[in-house]
Amino acid sequence: MVSLTSAESVPNHSADRLKPVRVWLYVMALMVLAMVIVGGITRLTDSGLSIVEWKPISGIIPPLTDTEWQAEFEAYQQIPQYQVLNQGMTLAEFKYIFFWEWFHRALGRLLGFAFAVPFLVFLAQRRFSWDLAAPLAGLFVLGGFQGVLGWWMVTSGLSELTSVSQYRLAAHLSAALLLLLALIWVARRLSPAQPVPQDGDRAAAWLLLLLVIVQIVAGAFVAGLDAGLGYNTWPLMDGALVPEGLMEMTPWWKNLFESGLTVQFIHRTIAYVIVLYVAALWLWKRGAGGFAGANGWLPRVALLVLLQMVLGIATLVMIIPLPLALGHQALAFMLAGAIMAWLADITPRKA
């Protein structure tokens, strides 16, 4: 994670100068979350392949004339998604899916602008040192890399596939998650120090964060394979707790990433592990001093896990309605962010 050695040793009398920086970083984290939500809409409405060119600068301007709209529509008609799935689509229907992909890209450009301008202003105001500027600049680069990953993902669906590769979707979503977590870590480490619990809490929190990250990546494979549209019962899956046919593909590892049955089963199983683990953590802390200080994050995390479990089940059994699916994805990122905030608060600051 980002190193903030110099920032963590900022004297108390300088703390107020970092408040605008912390607010800015939290706003950036919220914008990343908004990007994830809009990206979810783009995916669930099959809008992600509607723009077949990447124009980082000129692409901010959507088609303005009938001629420009027709050119965009004709370009979309050349790719497999239209030819296999959307034959007969009207221009009005195309404009709808085009909007969501354009809006997703426009929001990404806005995020880059909203990062770069305050960064330069704060640097000129000397609100942080060059030692802190370097990791912050690294976050900007990470955000730009996310845009490159997004286009790399789109290209996977322009020639042979009718949707994007689930591998590239997982990479794109993982990069967004990493950016969100890094922003929260930096912001929290610039906050006044919290009481630090025992070392064992940090190991437990890191393990929980790892489980949630793996679960989010597994969810990306579920989404990429449309695996949530099958086996829409709970707690049984295809009539059993452990369905048949989990490892039918060869080589065996393909089942983990390319079998809708296996991918959904893995996603369910990790969810059970997380719920049981958080319940155990909550019982342990309740009997070992409670939730004072930074450990006040744990009840919030437990509540988010409970809500996420209920939302995930509802999304599944109702066959992926758009509002529930978006809420499920957004809440997963909020859960990961809360765990990262907890970790940042319980990790000792350098003197």
N, C-alpha and C positions, 0 to 999 in steps of 0.2 A: 504494500500500500504506500501511498505518497508519504515521503519523509518530510517532517515539519520541525526539524530540530531547532532551528532558529526561532520559529514562530512560537514554539511551546515554551520558550524561555523569555517571552516578552514580559517586561515588568508590569505590575498591576496598573501603574499610572498610565500605561499606554493602551490598556484594554479597550477604552472607548474609541480609540482610533481604528480599531479593527471591527467595530460593530457594523459599519456599512459594508465591509467586506463579507462578514458572515451573512448578512441579509441578502447580499447579491448572490452568494453561493447557494443559499436556500432557494432563491428564486430560480436559479439555474437548474437546481434539482427538480423543482416543480415543472419547469419547462421540459425537462427530459421525460418526466412522467406523462406530461401532456403528449409528447411525441409518441410515447409507447401506446397511449390510448388511441390516438389518431392512426397509428400504424396498425392497431388491432382492427379498427373500422375498415381500413384499407384492405386488410387481409380477408376479413369476414364478408366484405361486399365484393370480393374478387376484383378489386380495383388496381392492384399493384402493378399490373402489366399494361395499363392503359396508356402510359407514356413510354415510348420505345427508344427514346434518345435521352442522353444525359447532357444537359446544358447548364453547368453550374451558375453561370451569370445570366444569360439571356432567358433561361428557363423560368425565371421568376415571373415573367409576363405570360399570362395564359393566352390562348387564341382569342382574337378580338373581332375577327371578321368571319363571314360565312366561308370564305375561301380557306382561311387558316384552320377553321374547324374541320373542314372537309379533308384537308391534307393530313391532319392528325388522325382522323378516323380511318383514312385509307392506309396510313402506316400501321395502325392497330390491326387492320384486316389482313395484314401479311403474316401475322404470327399464329402459331398453333392454337392458342387459346380461343381466338375468334373463329378460326376455321373448323375447330372440333366442337367447341362448346357454345359459341355465341353467334352462329350463322343466323342472319336475319335481324340482328340487333339494330335498332334505330339510332339515328344521330342523337336524339334526346336521351336515350338510355346510355349511350357512350359518354355524353357530357356528364352524366351523374357519376360514373366510375372515374372519369378523368378528374373531376373536382377533388375527390378524396386523395388520389395520388398526388395531384398538384399541391393540395393543401398540406399534405405530409412533407413534401419537399420544401415548400415555402416556410413551414414552421422550423425545419432544420436550418434553413438559411437565417431565419430570424434569431434562432438560438445562438448561432455563431456570431452574429452581429451583437446580440445582447451580452455575449461573453467578452468580445474583443474590446468594445468601447469602454465599459467600466474598468476593465483590466488596465488599459492604458491611462485612464484618468487616475485610478488609485496609485498606479506606479508613479505618475507625475506628482501626486500629492504626498508621496513617500509614506503611504499608509502601511506598506510592508516592504521588507528588505528584498534585495535581489535573490537571497537564498530561498525566500518564499515565492518569489516571482517565477523561479525555474519550475517547481512542481505545478504551479498554476498554469504556466504556459504548456506544460505537459498535458494538462486536462484539455486545453484547447486543441492540441494535436490529436488527442484521443477522440474528441468530438468530430474533428475533420475525418479521421479514420473511419468513424461510424458512417459518415456519408458515403465514403468509398465502398465500404462493405455493403451498404444498401444498394448501390448500383450493381455491384458484383452479384448480389442476390437476384436482382431483377434480370440480369443477363441470362441467368440459368433457365428462364422461362420464355425466352424470345425465339428459340430455334427448334427445340424438340419437345420440351415439356409444355403442358397446358397450365402449369402453375410453377411457382419457384421451388427450387430444391429445398428439402427440409433441412439438409446440412447447412446450407447458406442462411436459411431463416434462423436456425439456432445460433449461428455465429453472429448474425446481425443483432438478435435479441440479447445475446450474452454481452456484446460490446456496449449496448445501451445500459444494461444492468451494471457493468463495471464502472461506467461513467457516473451513474447515479450514486453508487456506493462511494466512489472516490470523492465526489462533491460533498456528500454528507460527512465523510471522515474528516476532510479538511475543515469544513465549517465547524464541526464539533470540537476539533483540536484547537481551534482559535477561540473557543469559549472559555470562560473561567473554569478552573479545575473543579472536578467533583470529588467527593469522598471515594476512595478506591477500595473496593472489596478485596477478598482474598484472591490469590493467583488462580485457584481452581475455577472461579467464576469465568475467567477469561477463556480458559480452555473449553469450558462448557458452551460459552457463547460462540466461540469460533467454530465448534463442531456444528452448532445449530445453523450458523450462517452457511457453512458448507452444504449442509443438507438442503437448505432452502435454495441455494444457487443450483445445485444438481436438479432439484425439483422444477425450477423455472426452465432450465435447459430441456428437461424431459417434456415439459409442457410445450416447448417450441416444436419438438418432434411430433407430439400429438397434433398440434395445429397444422404443421406442415404436411402431415399425412391424412388430415381430416379424420383422425382416429376417434375423435369425440362424437362423430356422427354414427358410430356403430356401438353396439353393446350398451344401450342406454338404460340399463337397470342397475340398481344398487340395493343391498351390498353384493348380490350375486352378479357375476359377469358371464354371459352366455350360459346361464343356469348353474354356475358353480363358483365357489370362492376362488379356485384356481382352475381356469378354463383349460380345455385341451387345445393342443396345437400351438403352444407358446414358442416352441423352438423348431418349427418345421422347415424353415429356410436354411439353406447352406450357402456359404459357411455360416456357422452358428451366430457369429457376431452381427450379421445382417438383421437378425430378429430384433436386436436392441434398437435399431435405427430405421428399419424399413418395413417391419410388420406392424400393421395397425393394432392387431390384437395384443402383441407383446408390449408395444410402446404404451398403450393405455393401461395395461396391467402394471407395468413398472411405475407409471405415474400414480396410480392408485396406491401401490405398495409403499412408495416413498412418503405419500401423504399420511398413511397410517403410522409410519415410523416417526414422522415429525410430530404428530399429535401426541403419541405416547411419550416421546422424549420431552416435549414441552410440559406435559402433565407431571412427569417425574421431576423436572427442574423446579416447577412451581411448588410441588409438595416438599422438595428438599429445602428450598429457600424459606418457605413458610415456617419450617421447623428449625431453621438455623439462623435466626436473627431477623427474619422478615424481609421487607422490601424497602428499607431506608436508603437514602442517597441514590446513587446511580442505579442500584438494583430495582428502583421503581419502574425501570423499563420492562422488567420481566412480566408483571401483570398485563401491561399493554400488549406485549408480544403475544402472551397467551390468549388475550381477547382477539387479536388479529388472526391467530391461527384457528381459533374456534369459528370466527366469521368466515374465514377462507374455506374451511372444511364444509360448512353449510352451503356456501355459495357454489363451491365446486360440485357438490352432489346435486344441487338444484339445476345448475347449468347442464349437467350430464343427463338427468332424467327428463328434463324439458327439451332435450335435443338442441342445445346450443343456441338459445335466443340471444340476439345481439346485445341487449343491455346487460344480461347476466354474464355473458362471455367477456365483455369488456371490463365489468366489475371484477371478475375473477382474475384477469390479467393485471389490472391496476393494483388490486389488493395484494397480489404476490410481490410486486415491486415495493409497495408500502411496507410490507412485512420485512423484506430484506433490508430496507432503509432503516426501519426501527431497530433491527438487530445490530446494524452497523453503528447507529447512534449509541446504543448501549455499549458496544465494544469500545468506541472512542472515549466514552465517559469513564470506563473502568480500567483503561490502560494508563499506567502511570506516566506523568509528564516528566520530561527531562528538566532538571534543575537549571 
